[in-house]
């Protein structure tokens, strides 16, 4: 049955090299209202990169472990073409390094392949409603990278300037430094300087940690 609540962005790119997983994802997407003709499949990194050159996709499901490379490269290239489209990683890779690199490249959410159909379907629905689903197991890894300092966090939003808050919001949306610079009419080096100040004020040392802090503070 079609879910009347969801807005279904099309077309959809599914980057997955295992035929059984491709079919699984196809069935799940159709079950929430997608039409088969709106779904495009790629089973290699090179094929997916070719597809995004030809078509502007509005939603992507991406595996990282592809036969000819890491799907993180596709996420980065995809995000350059579409700054706001949801990108959900569905991968067997469960290391902290893998998820942080995927998020830094522009992934909106991350789920392990081992999750059952109900969990995958719920994560897709959550993302299409504007959420940022992170696999519970991986969320623990992310949290372990963030050293929480209550006193510092209580005052962090007060110390960020309006420009820094604006840039942080674009970072949370998944935009890269060059895209933010172009949007704001600033140089990439100015954006990088603002980001260094943001990291310092939030007591973090990376883009992914800044995003996590922004979410935990309910900034956006």
Secondary structure by P-SEA (a helix, b strand, c coil): cccccccccccbbbbcccaaaaaaaaaaaaaaccccccbbbbccaaaaaaaaaacccccbbbbcccccccaaaaaaaaaaaccccbbbbbcccccaaaaaaaaaacccbbbbccccaaaaaaaaaaaaaccccccaaaaaaaaaaccccaaaaaaccccccaaaaaaaaaaaacccaaaaaaaacccaaaaaaaaaaaaaaaccccaaaaaaaaaaaccc
